[in-house]
Amino acid sequence: MIAIKIFMASLVAVLAMGLSAPVAGAQEQALCVTAARANLRAGPGKNFRINWEVNRYMPLVPVDRKGKWLKVKDVDGDTHWVFETLVGGGVDCVTISKAKANIRKRASARSQKLYTVEKYTSFKRVGGKPKWVQIEYEGKVMWVYYTLVWPSP
């Protein structure tokens, strides 16, 4: 029952913002932080405590709305509030959901490891192959294994 309520709240929030609605059974419809940085707050307003400051491309799933503030769920399932102009649905994004992840040159575990990044490192998603997500950071295209990111492809 809770899952249905969350889905319906997400659907209402997404439709209210004029974005395409998620399809039943599809992955959660995430918004992406589009500003260089965004404050995730404890409540819908600037007077509420900042829970977390996130960088561009952090995915957030809308669950509610109050005026121009969106209640969102993060990679850990925690909820926060973010001002609507700091996020958008026109970009696809992912964040690392495990403690560490290897970023590779090609979609293969045998491919050259370019970087090892920590949880909460976020990227623009630009494509994919079975079990691999193609990501971009500052114009450089790379690959990460699909179980290491959220939301899942």
N, C-alpha and C positions, 0 to 999 in steps of 0.2 A: 504494500500500500504506500509506503514511504517513497519507493522508487517511482511509482506513478505520480505522486504529488510533485517530486523533483522534476520529472520529465515535463509535466504540465506547466510548472513554474518556468522552466527553461523555454518551453514553447511560447508561452505568453511574453516573456522578456525578449526573446529573439524576434517575434512578430512585431512587438511594440517598437523595436529599433529599425524595422524595415529590412531585416536580413532574412535570408532563406531559412526556413524552419528545418529542424532535424527530422529525419525520417525514422519512424519507429523501428527499433532494432539496429539502427546505425550507431556509429560512435557518437559520443557526446559532442554537441556543436560548441566548439570552443571559440572564444574571442581571443584576440591577441593584443597585448600591450603594444600600442603604436608610438607612444611617446618614448623619449630616451630613457626616462625613469617614471615610475608611477608609485604613489603611496597607496597601499592597501590598508584601509582603516577599520576600526572596530564598529563603526556605525556610519550612517549616511550623512556625513557633513564634515567640514574642515575642523570642527571642534572635537572630533573623536580621535582617540589615540591612534597613532600609526602602528599597525601590527608588523608591517613588512614593506620595505622599499624594493621594488623589482625593476628589472631592466626590460628594454624593448624585446619583443617576441615571447614574453612569458604568456603561456596559454591560461585562460581562466574560463570557467563554465558559468554562464549566467543562471541564477536560480530565483532572483526576485528583482524588483525595481521600486525605488521610492523617489519620485521626481526625476532629477538628472543623475541620481546615484544608482549603481547596479550592485546588487549583492551577488558575489561570485564565489565559486568553489575553486580551490587551487589543487595542485598535484597531490597534496597530502590529504585532501578531502576537507580541509579547514575552510571556513567561510570568512569573507572580508567584504568591504564596500569599496568601490572605486568610482571616480567621476567618469561619466559616459564618454567624454571627449578623449580620454586617455587610452581607450580600447577601440578595436574595430573588428569587423568580420570579413574584410576584404583580403586578408592575408592569412596564410596557413602557417602555424607555428607549432613547435614542440619544445619541451624541456626535458632535461635528463632527470629520470626518476629513481635511479640507483645511486649508491654512494660515489661511484666513479664509472666512466665510460670511455672506451677507446674510440676516437674519431679516425676514420680510415680514408685513404685516397680512393679506393674503389669498394664496391659492394661485395666484399669477401673478407673472411676472418684472416686470410693469408696476405691480404693487401697491406701495404705500408701503413703503419700507425703514424698519423700526423700529430695527434695530440691525445692526452688523457685529460678529461675534464671532470669536474665535480658535479654533484647533484645541484639542480636549479640553474645550470647553465642552459640558456635558451637560444634557439635558432629559428630562422625562417625555414619552413619545409618547402622544398621545390620539386620534389618527385619521390619516386620509390620503385623498388623491385620487390618480389616476394621476400619477406623477412628483413628487408633493409629500407631505411629511410634516407633519402637524399636531402641534405641540409645545406644552407648557405650562411656564411658569416663574412661580412665586409667584402662581398664579391667572390669569395672562395667557396667552391662547391666541394662537399665532402659527403661521407656516408657514416651512418651509425646503425647498429643492429636494433631491430624494432622493439625488442623487449626492454631496451634501456631508456625508452622515451615515453612521455605522456603528453597528450592523449595518444593511445595506440592507433596505428594505422588501420 
